[in-house]
């Protein structure tokens, strides 16, 4: 397949950009490089609620749409507190209310959406590039968060202003492989 220089695509779950296109009929692949610091272009409609099994062991092994590298819990959150307030370059996340309920505000830089989770039978998948804020925690709420990556401070976009700037950057369009 011949691609244009500058065309981006996902290769091995990483957003890459073509540095030198392959020549027609050469059999040589496009020379690509990861877009370091590139903020994924996810949309809030890609954040989906998925039905979950009730046994936590089965949940960890089968429920996440990605390999789980880290699990942590949000609990004992004071009334009126907000958690999150960040985005990720690469991390995929699944949020599951083990007890209680909470609201998650999602923003892709162009559209916003609020999702309230109230049952351990549902989980919210959040792809990279989505700003998230968790609030309206009911008393006694326990949220289990599953992550596709080990903790890496460099993966976080913690400044709302930086997130908005990254959301305005025009990246070349990419097409998904259909193999």
C-alpha beads as a LAMMPS data file, in Angstrom:
LAMMPS data file: protein, C-alpha beads

179 atoms
178 bonds

1 atom types
1 bond types

-500.0 500.0 xlo xhi
-500.0 500.0 ylo yhi
-500.0 500.0 zlo zhi

Masses

1 110.0

Atoms # bond

1 1 1 0.000 0.000 0.000
2 1 1 1.391 3.394 -0.949
3 1 1 0.885 6.187 1.555
4 1 1 1.638 9.861 1.374
5 1 1 4.403 11.406 3.433
6 1 1 2.890 12.914 6.551
7 1 1 -0.018 10.447 6.619
8 1 1 -0.647 9.103 10.109
9 1 1 -1.950 5.703 11.140
10 1 1 -2.174 3.458 14.164
11 1 1 0.549 0.800 14.273
12 1 1 0.789 -1.587 17.228
13 1 1 -1.656 0.621 19.174
14 1 1 0.556 3.707 18.723
15 1 1 -0.236 6.703 16.577
16 1 1 2.570 6.996 14.019
17 1 1 3.325 9.291 11.118
18 1 1 4.825 8.310 7.774
19 1 1 8.238 9.921 7.275
20 1 1 8.922 8.514 3.806
21 1 1 6.259 6.874 1.647
22 1 1 6.714 3.414 0.171
23 1 1 7.305 3.312 -3.552
24 1 1 4.663 1.685 -5.729
25 1 1 5.497 -1.996 -6.259
26 1 1 8.719 -1.872 -4.210
27 1 1 7.377 -4.072 -1.443
28 1 1 9.038 -1.736 1.049
29 1 1 6.888 -0.526 3.942
30 1 1 6.351 3.098 4.753
31 1 1 9.018 4.412 7.140
32 1 1 7.130 5.509 10.241
33 1 1 7.917 7.119 13.561
34 1 1 5.751 7.443 16.685
35 1 1 4.202 10.876 17.139
36 1 1 5.758 11.675 20.482
37 1 1 3.546 13.895 22.566
38 1 1 0.714 13.529 20.050
39 1 1 -2.595 13.671 21.817
40 1 1 -4.968 10.967 20.614
41 1 1 -8.040 12.192 18.790
42 1 1 -10.801 10.296 20.531
43 1 1 -14.397 11.505 20.612
44 1 1 -16.747 11.469 23.580
45 1 1 -19.049 9.105 21.671
46 1 1 -16.240 6.525 21.855
47 1 1 -16.676 6.451 25.644
48 1 1 -19.136 3.613 26.121
49 1 1 -20.897 1.939 29.013
50 1 1 -20.416 -1.810 28.858
51 1 1 -22.244 -4.537 30.781
52 1 1 -19.954 -6.240 33.289
53 1 1 -19.945 -9.553 35.134
54 1 1 -20.466 -9.170 38.863
55 1 1 -17.500 -11.278 40.006
56 1 1 -14.443 -9.047 40.242
57 1 1 -12.080 -11.899 39.268
58 1 1 -13.990 -12.502 36.050
59 1 1 -14.140 -8.750 35.463
60 1 1 -10.389 -8.273 35.626
61 1 1 -9.656 -11.191 33.334
62 1 1 -12.286 -10.611 30.663
63 1 1 -14.132 -7.303 30.875
64 1 1 -11.630 -4.659 29.838
65 1 1 -11.240 -3.975 26.104
66 1 1 -7.468 -3.795 26.668
67 1 1 -4.832 -5.719 28.656
68 1 1 -5.071 -4.503 32.278
69 1 1 -1.705 -3.329 33.631
70 1 1 -2.871 -1.489 36.754
71 1 1 -5.890 -1.379 39.047
72 1 1 -6.579 1.243 41.674
73 1 1 -9.563 2.385 43.733
74 1 1 -11.167 5.747 44.461
75 1 1 -12.957 5.721 47.810
76 1 1 -13.683 7.866 50.888
77 1 1 -14.199 10.858 48.594
78 1 1 -15.552 13.858 50.551
79 1 1 -18.906 15.354 49.543
80 1 1 -18.469 17.942 46.799
81 1 1 -14.999 16.693 45.834
82 1 1 -13.869 16.284 42.236
83 1 1 -11.364 13.664 41.080
84 1 1 -9.604 13.280 37.752
85 1 1 -9.278 16.586 35.938
86 1 1 -6.842 15.227 33.346
87 1 1 -6.419 13.433 30.025
88 1 1 -3.929 10.827 28.795
89 1 1 -1.772 10.508 25.705
90 1 1 -1.828 6.685 25.624
91 1 1 -3.735 5.201 28.558
92 1 1 -7.100 3.497 28.140
93 1 1 -9.233 3.372 31.280
94 1 1 -12.274 1.468 32.513
95 1 1 -14.212 2.873 35.501
96 1 1 -16.509 0.608 37.509
97 1 1 -18.649 1.575 40.534
98 1 1 -18.211 -1.282 43.034
99 1 1 -20.478 0.562 45.484
100 1 1 -22.442 3.802 45.327
101 1 1 -22.512 6.094 42.310
102 1 1 -20.657 8.972 40.690
103 1 1 -20.794 11.177 37.607
104 1 1 -18.045 11.371 34.989
105 1 1 -17.763 14.479 32.804
106 1 1 -16.113 13.678 29.456
107 1 1 -14.684 16.190 26.991
108 1 1 -12.868 15.605 23.686
109 1 1 -12.108 19.300 23.141
110 1 1 -15.150 19.764 20.902
111 1 1 -18.020 17.936 22.620
112 1 1 -18.926 17.276 26.239
113 1 1 -20.904 14.472 27.804
114 1 1 -21.882 13.490 31.355
115 1 1 -22.264 9.832 32.371
116 1 1 -23.540 8.683 35.765
117 1 1 -22.519 5.200 36.879
118 1 1 -24.760 3.610 39.508
119 1 1 -24.306 -0.162 39.250
120 1 1 -21.385 -2.606 39.414
121 1 1 -23.030 -4.235 36.395
122 1 1 -21.813 -1.414 34.142
123 1 1 -18.448 0.182 33.436
124 1 1 -17.317 3.235 31.494
125 1 1 -14.549 2.840 28.908
126 1 1 -12.492 6.010 28.303
127 1 1 -10.004 6.020 25.397
128 1 1 -6.864 8.213 25.325
129 1 1 -7.356 11.903 24.542
130 1 1 -10.527 12.393 26.614
131 1 1 -10.543 14.896 29.498
132 1 1 -12.349 13.389 32.477
133 1 1 -13.628 14.716 35.785
134 1 1 -15.396 12.578 38.389
135 1 1 -17.828 14.208 40.809
136 1 1 -21.178 13.762 42.612
137 1 1 -19.883 10.827 44.633
138 1 1 -22.617 9.238 46.741
139 1 1 -21.589 8.462 50.348
140 1 1 -19.695 5.165 50.519
141 1 1 -18.843 5.090 46.816
142 1 1 -15.995 2.826 45.728
143 1 1 -14.791 3.176 42.137
144 1 1 -12.438 0.607 40.638
145 1 1 -10.264 2.001 37.837
146 1 1 -8.480 -0.325 35.423
147 1 1 -5.666 1.052 33.298
148 1 1 -3.921 -0.171 30.151
149 1 1 -0.564 1.187 31.337
150 1 1 1.632 1.302 34.393
151 1 1 1.665 4.707 36.070
152 1 1 3.621 7.223 33.992
153 1 1 3.425 10.899 34.954
154 1 1 4.494 11.873 31.408
155 1 1 1.290 10.298 30.011
156 1 1 -0.926 12.789 31.859
157 1 1 -2.215 16.101 30.489
158 1 1 -3.060 17.823 33.775
159 1 1 -3.547 21.371 32.506
160 1 1 -6.951 22.181 31.020
161 1 1 -5.325 24.910 28.909
162 1 1 -2.789 22.439 27.469
163 1 1 -5.559 19.908 26.743
164 1 1 -7.537 22.550 24.854
165 1 1 -4.435 23.527 22.858
166 1 1 -3.726 19.880 22.004
167 1 1 -7.348 19.431 20.939
168 1 1 -6.970 22.257 18.390
169 1 1 -3.872 20.783 16.690
170 1 1 -4.715 19.466 13.243
171 1 1 -3.185 16.020 12.815
172 1 1 -3.234 14.292 9.441
173 1 1 -6.199 11.964 9.090
174 1 1 -5.481 8.271 9.346
175 1 1 -7.388 5.277 8.157
176 1 1 -7.828 2.110 10.157
177 1 1 -6.360 -1.071 8.779
178 1 1 -9.012 -3.543 7.719
179 1 1 -6.897 -6.705 7.978

Bonds

1 1 1 2
2 1 2 3
3 1 3 4
4 1 4 5
5 1 5 6
6 1 6 7
7 1 7 8
8 1 8 9
9 1 9 10
10 1 10 11
11 1 11 12
12 1 12 13
13 1 13 14
14 1 14 15
15 1 15 16
16 1 16 17
17 1 17 18
18 1 18 19
19 1 19 20
20 1 20 21
21 1 21 22
22 1 22 23
23 1 23 24
24 1 24 25
25 1 25 26
26 1 26 27
27 1 27 28
28 1 28 29
29 1 29 30
30 1 30 31
31 1 31 32
32 1 32 33
33 1 33 34
34 1 34 35
35 1 35 36
36 1 36 37
37 1 37 38
38 1 38 39
39 1 39 40
40 1 40 41
41 1 41 42
42 1 42 43
43 1 43 44
44 1 44 45
45 1 45 46
46 1 46 47
47 1 47 48
48 1 48 49
49 1 49 50
50 1 50 51
51 1 51 52
52 1 52 53
53 1 53 54
54 1 54 55
55 1 55 56
56 1 56 57
57 1 57 58
58 1 58 59
59 1 59 60
60 1 60 61
61 1 61 62
62 1 62 63
63 1 63 64
64 1 64 65
65 1 65 66
66 1 66 67
67 1 67 68
68 1 68 69
69 1 69 70
70 1 70 71
71 1 71 72
72 1 72 73
73 1 73 74
74 1 74 75
75 1 75 76
76 1 76 77
77 1 77 78
78 1 78 79
79 1 79 80
80 1 80 81
81 1 81 82
82 1 82 83
83 1 83 84
84 1 84 85
85 1 85 86
86 1 86 87
87 1 87 88
88 1 88 89
89 1 89 90
90 1 90 91
91 1 91 92
92 1 92 93
93 1 93 94
94 1 94 95
95 1 95 96
96 1 96 97
97 1 97 98
98 1 98 99
99 1 99 100
100 1 100 101
101 1 101 102
102 1 102 103
103 1 103 104
104 1 104 105
105 1 105 106
106 1 106 107
107 1 107 108
108 1 108 109
109 1 109 110
110 1 110 111
111 1 111 112
112 1 112 113
113 1 113 114
114 1 114 115
115 1 115 116
116 1 116 117
117 1 117 118
118 1 118 119
119 1 119 120
120 1 120 121
121 1 121 122
122 1 122 123
123 1 123 124
124 1 124 125
125 1 125 126
126 1 126 127
127 1 127 128
128 1 128 129
129 1 129 130
130 1 130 131
131 1 131 132
132 1 132 133
133 1 133 134
134 1 134 135
135 1 135 136
136 1 136 137
137 1 137 138
138 1 138 139
139 1 139 140
140 1 140 141
141 1 141 142
142 1 142 143
143 1 143 144
144 1 144 145
145 1 145 146
146 1 146 147
147 1 147 148
148 1 148 149
149 1 149 150
150 1 150 151
151 1 151 152
152 1 152 153
153 1 153 154
154 1 154 155
155 1 155 156
156 1 156 157
157 1 157 158
158 1 158 159
159 1 159 160
160 1 160 161
161 1 161 162
162 1 162 163
163 1 163 164
164 1 164 165
165 1 165 166
166 1 166 167
167 1 167 168
168 1 168 169
169 1 169 170
170 1 170 171
171 1 171 172
172 1 172 173
173 1 173 174
174 1 174 175
175 1 175 176
176 1 176 177
177 1 177 178
178 1 178 179
